[in-house]
């Protein structure tokens, strides 16, 4: 068991890296301290395993130490290059679509009303379908609907929205409200992944 210790810790690092990245927007938005703690833990575990594996490779030249390094490198690649936010958005789009369409219907029929800034605080049973617990209405009239479910409500690093638009990209661009749109990507009919500079 002792000889597998570094490999086990390396695999644990990979798992923590995945979980931290999958929930990073939630942690950053709601529980900032719990966003920092996994990063520190990952840093310590990674350095410990990497240095220990390198020393063991030089001394013993065993395959298990090389495997530990490969697992650690996979963690780094996953952490920096895997598009977690986009993959999670696609997953939740399919999982939450029915509930989100219910929210849209309630907005269209004025069962859910916006404040002066176009934000609708969602009832408790719907809060989980938008990161901030509210949606933003950019347009809701006979010409169409543009309704935003928040994926990440940024401060300086930009925001990501899942937008429902009955008029496609054009209607989204027509409702641009002073925060330039950086990217629009169609996910499926009426649903768009939108990145802004705010």
Short mmCIF file of the C-alpha atoms (twelve columns), coordinates in Angstrom:
data_MODEL
# 
_entry.id   MODEL 
# 
loop_
_atom_site.group_PDB 
_atom_site.id 
_atom_site.type_symbol 
_atom_site.label_atom_id 
_atom_site.label_alt_id 
_atom_site.label_comp_id 
_atom_site.label_asym_id 
_atom_site.label_seq_id 
_atom_site.Cartn_x 
_atom_site.Cartn_y 
_atom_site.Cartn_z 
_atom_site.pdbx_PDB_model_num 
ATOM 1   C CA . UNK A 1   0.000   0.000  0.000   1 
ATOM 2   C CA . UNK A 2   2.832   2.369  0.879   1 
ATOM 3   C CA . UNK A 3   4.384   2.066  -2.575  1 
ATOM 4   C CA . UNK A 4   1.099   3.273  -4.139  1 
ATOM 5   C CA . UNK A 5   0.772   6.273  -1.814  1 
ATOM 6   C CA . UNK A 6   1.968   8.899  -4.330  1 
ATOM 7   C CA . UNK A 7   -0.146  7.420  -7.116  1 
ATOM 8   C CA . UNK A 8   -3.230  7.461  -4.860  1 
ATOM 9   C CA . UNK A 9   -2.573  11.089 -3.878  1 
ATOM 10  C CA . UNK A 10  -2.052  11.960 -7.570  1 
ATOM 11  C CA . UNK A 11  -5.408  10.395 -8.469  1 
ATOM 12  C CA . UNK A 12  -7.013  12.246 -5.551  1 
ATOM 13  C CA . UNK A 13  -5.501  15.475 -6.921  1 
ATOM 14  C CA . UNK A 14  -7.050  14.730 -10.321 1 
ATOM 15  C CA . UNK A 15  -10.474 14.123 -8.725  1 
ATOM 16  C CA . UNK A 16  -10.300 17.286 -6.591  1 
ATOM 17  C CA . UNK A 17  -9.213  19.255 -9.662  1 
ATOM 18  C CA . UNK A 18  -12.222 18.001 -11.622 1 
ATOM 19  C CA . UNK A 19  -14.745 18.681 -8.835  1 
ATOM 20  C CA . UNK A 20  -13.281 22.118 -8.102  1 
ATOM 21  C CA . UNK A 21  -13.407 23.074 -11.783 1 
ATOM 22  C CA . UNK A 22  -16.961 21.751 -12.274 1 
ATOM 23  C CA . UNK A 23  -18.269 23.821 -9.351  1 
ATOM 24  C CA . UNK A 24  -15.853 26.771 -9.646  1 
ATOM 25  C CA . UNK A 25  -18.480 29.332 -10.718 1 
ATOM 26  C CA . UNK A 26  -20.732 28.414 -7.802  1 
ATOM 27  C CA . UNK A 27  -17.843 28.473 -5.326  1 
ATOM 28  C CA . UNK A 28  -16.540 31.784 -6.653  1 
ATOM 29  C CA . UNK A 29  -19.985 33.398 -6.589  1 
ATOM 30  C CA . UNK A 30  -21.408 32.035 -3.345  1 
ATOM 31  C CA . UNK A 31  -18.602 30.755 -1.132  1 
ATOM 32  C CA . UNK A 32  -15.429 32.567 -2.146  1 
ATOM 33  C CA . UNK A 33  -13.367 31.137 0.732   1 
ATOM 34  C CA . UNK A 34  -14.208 27.628 -0.507  1 
ATOM 35  C CA . UNK A 35  -12.943 28.672 -3.924  1 
ATOM 36  C CA . UNK A 36  -9.521  29.509 -2.452  1 
ATOM 37  C CA . UNK A 37  -9.179  26.437 -0.203  1 
ATOM 38  C CA . UNK A 38  -9.338  23.802 -3.000  1 
ATOM 39  C CA . UNK A 39  -6.813  25.817 -5.015  1 
ATOM 40  C CA . UNK A 40  -4.360  25.852 -2.099  1 
ATOM 41  C CA . UNK A 41  -4.954  22.159 -1.441  1 
ATOM 42  C CA . UNK A 42  -4.377  21.326 -5.118  1 
ATOM 43  C CA . UNK A 43  -1.188  23.392 -5.165  1 
ATOM 44  C CA . UNK A 44  0.227   21.605 -2.109  1 
ATOM 45  C CA . UNK A 45  -0.800  18.115 -3.259  1 
ATOM 46  C CA . UNK A 46  0.484   18.676 -6.778  1 
ATOM 47  C CA . UNK A 47  3.890   19.955 -5.668  1 
ATOM 48  C CA . UNK A 48  4.296   17.220 -3.080  1 
ATOM 49  C CA . UNK A 49  3.442   14.432 -5.534  1 
ATOM 50  C CA . UNK A 50  5.386   15.917 -8.437  1 
ATOM 51  C CA . UNK A 51  8.608   16.483 -6.485  1 
ATOM 52  C CA . UNK A 52  8.360   13.119 -4.710  1 
ATOM 53  C CA . UNK A 53  7.716   11.299 -8.004  1 
ATOM 54  C CA . UNK A 54  10.659  13.008 -9.707  1 
ATOM 55  C CA . UNK A 55  12.976  12.054 -6.837  1 
ATOM 56  C CA . UNK A 56  11.724  8.458  -6.980  1 
ATOM 57  C CA . UNK A 57  12.131  8.302  -10.761 1 
ATOM 58  C CA . UNK A 58  15.775  9.361  -10.412 1 
ATOM 59  C CA . UNK A 59  16.419  6.884  -7.569  1 
ATOM 60  C CA . UNK A 60  14.278  3.860  -8.455  1 
ATOM 61  C CA . UNK A 61  13.151  4.249  -12.089 1 
ATOM 62  C CA . UNK A 62  9.853   2.452  -11.488 1 
ATOM 63  C CA . UNK A 63  6.837   2.678  -13.762 1 
ATOM 64  C CA . UNK A 64  4.481   3.616  -10.923 1 
ATOM 65  C CA . UNK A 65  6.332   6.911  -10.450 1 
ATOM 66  C CA . UNK A 66  6.014   7.735  -14.153 1 
ATOM 67  C CA . UNK A 67  2.297   6.937  -13.958 1 
ATOM 68  C CA . UNK A 68  1.979   9.357  -11.017 1 
ATOM 69  C CA . UNK A 69  3.599   12.120 -13.100 1 
ATOM 70  C CA . UNK A 70  1.247   11.370 -16.021 1 
ATOM 71  C CA . UNK A 71  -1.803  11.582 -13.714 1 
ATOM 72  C CA . UNK A 72  -0.532  14.914 -12.359 1 
ATOM 73  C CA . UNK A 73  0.003   16.276 -15.866 1 
ATOM 74  C CA . UNK A 74  -3.557  15.205 -16.740 1 
ATOM 75  C CA . UNK A 75  -4.723  17.231 -13.724 1 
ATOM 76  C CA . UNK A 76  -2.899  20.305 -15.009 1 
ATOM 77  C CA . UNK A 77  -4.273  19.903 -18.546 1 
ATOM 78  C CA . UNK A 78  -7.777  19.381 -17.172 1 
ATOM 79  C CA . UNK A 79  -7.503  22.386 -14.863 1 
ATOM 80  C CA . UNK A 80  -6.243  24.826 -17.507 1 
ATOM 81  C CA . UNK A 81  -7.622  23.617 -20.832 1 
ATOM 82  C CA . UNK A 82  -10.856 21.660 -20.408 1 
ATOM 83  C CA . UNK A 83  -13.904 23.920 -21.076 1 
ATOM 84  C CA . UNK A 84  -15.767 23.058 -17.865 1 
ATOM 85  C CA . UNK A 85  -18.157 26.023 -18.005 1 
ATOM 86  C CA . UNK A 86  -19.282 25.278 -21.557 1 
ATOM 87  C CA . UNK A 87  -19.618 21.520 -20.963 1 
ATOM 88  C CA . UNK A 88  -21.556 22.115 -17.742 1 
ATOM 89  C CA . UNK A 89  -23.815 24.649 -19.500 1 
ATOM 90  C CA . UNK A 90  -24.606 22.124 -22.250 1 
ATOM 91  C CA . UNK A 91  -25.291 19.415 -19.684 1 
ATOM 92  C CA . UNK A 92  -27.575 21.677 -17.634 1 
ATOM 93  C CA . UNK A 93  -29.295 22.997 -20.759 1 
ATOM 94  C CA . UNK A 94  -30.588 19.522 -21.475 1 
ATOM 95  C CA . UNK A 95  -31.209 18.612 -17.820 1 
ATOM 96  C CA . UNK A 96  -32.946 21.878 -16.861 1 
ATOM 97  C CA . UNK A 97  -34.653 22.813 -20.130 1 
ATOM 98  C CA . UNK A 98  -38.172 21.861 -19.033 1 
ATOM 99  C CA . UNK A 99  -37.957 23.930 -15.818 1 
ATOM 100 C CA . UNK A 100 -36.377 26.870 -17.654 1 
ATOM 101 C CA . UNK A 101 -39.163 26.817 -20.240 1 
ATOM 102 C CA . UNK A 102 -41.674 26.908 -17.353 1 
ATOM 103 C CA . UNK A 103 -39.913 30.029 -16.048 1 
ATOM 104 C CA . UNK A 104 -40.058 31.608 -19.511 1 
ATOM 105 C CA . UNK A 105 -43.796 30.851 -19.771 1 
ATOM 106 C CA . UNK A 106 -44.376 32.448 -16.363 1 
ATOM 107 C CA . UNK A 107 -42.508 35.546 -17.555 1 
ATOM 108 C CA . UNK A 108 -44.429 35.724 -20.841 1 
ATOM 109 C CA . UNK A 109 -47.763 35.471 -18.992 1 
ATOM 110 C CA . UNK A 110 -46.666 37.990 -16.307 1 
ATOM 111 C CA . UNK A 111 -46.740 35.462 -13.470 1 
ATOM 112 C CA . UNK A 112 -43.129 36.451 -12.774 1 
ATOM 113 C CA . UNK A 113 -42.540 40.192 -13.012 1 
ATOM 114 C CA . UNK A 114 -39.239 42.043 -13.395 1 
ATOM 115 C CA . UNK A 115 -37.962 44.889 -11.256 1 
ATOM 116 C CA . UNK A 116 -36.993 48.251 -12.768 1 
ATOM 117 C CA . UNK A 117 -33.726 46.774 -14.083 1 
ATOM 118 C CA . UNK A 118 -35.355 43.785 -15.814 1 
ATOM 119 C CA . UNK A 119 -34.323 41.259 -13.151 1 
ATOM 120 C CA . UNK A 120 -36.747 38.612 -11.918 1 
ATOM 121 C CA . UNK A 121 -36.064 37.011 -8.550  1 
ATOM 122 C CA . UNK A 122 -36.943 33.375 -9.007  1 
ATOM 123 C CA . UNK A 123 -39.168 31.503 -6.539  1 
ATOM 124 C CA . UNK A 124 -37.336 29.035 -4.299  1 
ATOM 125 C CA . UNK A 125 -38.159 26.009 -6.462  1 
ATOM 126 C CA . UNK A 126 -36.595 27.688 -9.540  1 
ATOM 127 C CA . UNK A 127 -33.531 29.409 -8.016  1 
ATOM 128 C CA . UNK A 128 -31.074 26.676 -9.006  1 
ATOM 129 C CA . UNK A 129 -31.763 27.205 -12.709 1 
ATOM 130 C CA . UNK A 130 -29.849 30.500 -12.804 1 
ATOM 131 C CA . UNK A 131 -26.547 31.015 -10.946 1 
ATOM 132 C CA . UNK A 132 -27.659 34.204 -9.176  1 
ATOM 133 C CA . UNK A 133 -31.170 32.958 -8.383  1 
ATOM 134 C CA . UNK A 134 -32.633 35.451 -10.831 1 
ATOM 135 C CA . UNK A 135 -33.037 35.886 -14.565 1 
ATOM 136 C CA . UNK A 136 -32.711 39.053 -16.588 1 
ATOM 137 C CA . UNK A 137 -35.308 40.013 -19.173 1 
ATOM 138 C CA . UNK A 138 -33.908 41.981 -22.092 1 
ATOM 139 C CA . UNK A 139 -37.079 41.762 -24.169 1 
ATOM 140 C CA . UNK A 140 -40.529 40.311 -23.604 1 
ATOM 141 C CA . UNK A 141 -43.122 41.575 -26.047 1 
ATOM 142 C CA . UNK A 142 -44.991 40.558 -29.182 1 
ATOM 143 C CA . UNK A 143 -41.786 40.954 -31.235 1 
ATOM 144 C CA . UNK A 144 -40.048 38.267 -29.179 1 
ATOM 145 C CA . UNK A 145 -38.293 37.259 -26.005 1 
ATOM 146 C CA . UNK A 146 -34.671 37.531 -24.883 1 
ATOM 147 C CA . UNK A 147 -34.285 36.098 -21.393 1 
ATOM 148 C CA . UNK A 148 -30.987 35.459 -19.637 1 
ATOM 149 C CA . UNK A 149 -30.196 32.646 -17.237 1 
ATOM 150 C CA . UNK A 150 -26.922 33.449 -15.504 1 
ATOM 151 C CA . UNK A 151 -24.065 30.973 -15.760 1 
ATOM 152 C CA . UNK A 152 -21.437 33.302 -14.331 1 
ATOM 153 C CA . UNK A 153 -22.110 36.870 -13.288 1 
ATOM 154 C CA . UNK A 154 -18.646 38.363 -13.487 1 
ATOM 155 C CA . UNK A 155 -17.151 41.421 -11.979 1 
ATOM 156 C CA . UNK A 156 -14.073 42.289 -14.022 1 
ATOM 157 C CA . UNK A 157 -13.553 39.019 -15.822 1 
ATOM 158 C CA . UNK A 158 -16.720 39.059 -17.918 1 
ATOM 159 C CA . UNK A 159 -20.048 37.286 -17.626 1 
ATOM 160 C CA . UNK A 160 -21.531 34.196 -19.205 1 
ATOM 161 C CA . UNK A 161 -25.246 33.905 -19.886 1 
ATOM 162 C CA . UNK A 162 -27.469 31.195 -21.251 1 
ATOM 163 C CA . UNK A 163 -29.906 33.209 -23.331 1 
ATOM 164 C CA . UNK A 164 -33.277 32.193 -24.614 1 
ATOM 165 C CA . UNK A 165 -33.973 34.197 -27.774 1 
ATOM 166 C CA . UNK A 166 -36.954 33.718 -30.073 1 
ATOM 167 C CA . UNK A 167 -35.262 35.927 -32.687 1 
ATOM 168 C CA . UNK A 168 -31.847 34.291 -32.725 1 
ATOM 169 C CA . UNK A 169 -28.531 36.131 -32.541 1 
ATOM 170 C CA . UNK A 170 -29.974 39.238 -34.167 1 
ATOM 171 C CA . UNK A 171 -32.472 39.815 -31.356 1 
ATOM 172 C CA . UNK A 172 -29.720 39.250 -28.773 1 
ATOM 173 C CA . UNK A 173 -27.489 41.824 -30.491 1 
ATOM 174 C CA . UNK A 174 -30.415 44.254 -30.784 1 
ATOM 175 C CA . UNK A 175 -30.752 44.075 -26.990 1 
ATOM 176 C CA . UNK A 176 -27.064 44.652 -26.217 1 
ATOM 177 C CA . UNK A 177 -27.176 46.996 -23.250 1 
ATOM 178 C CA . UNK A 178 -23.832 48.746 -22.933 1 
ATOM 179 C CA . UNK A 179 -21.812 45.646 -22.086 1 
ATOM 180 C CA . UNK A 180 -20.322 44.492 -25.383 1 
ATOM 181 C CA . UNK A 181 -20.973 40.911 -26.407 1 
ATOM 182 C CA . UNK A 182 -17.707 39.077 -26.945 1 
ATOM 183 C CA . UNK A 183 -19.095 35.784 -28.229 1 
ATOM 184 C CA . UNK A 184 -22.432 34.180 -29.120 1 
ATOM 185 C CA . UNK A 185 -22.698 30.465 -29.738 1 
ATOM 186 C CA . UNK A 186 -25.921 28.682 -30.642 1 
ATOM 187 C CA . UNK A 187 -26.423 25.578 -28.504 1 
ATOM 188 C CA . UNK A 188 -29.829 24.525 -29.856 1 
ATOM 189 C CA . UNK A 189 -33.003 26.191 -31.155 1 
ATOM 190 C CA . UNK A 190 -33.594 29.440 -29.218 1 
ATOM 191 C CA . UNK A 191 -30.734 28.775 -26.763 1 
ATOM 192 C CA . UNK A 192 -27.428 30.660 -26.920 1 
ATOM 193 C CA . UNK A 193 -24.208 30.698 -24.923 1 
ATOM 194 C CA . UNK A 194 -23.312 34.394 -24.616 1 
ATOM 195 C CA . UNK A 195 -20.117 35.926 -23.222 1 
ATOM 196 C CA . UNK A 196 -19.955 39.629 -22.422 1 
ATOM 197 C CA . UNK A 197 -17.211 41.913 -21.103 1 
ATOM 198 C CA . UNK A 198 -19.178 42.443 -17.874 1 
# 
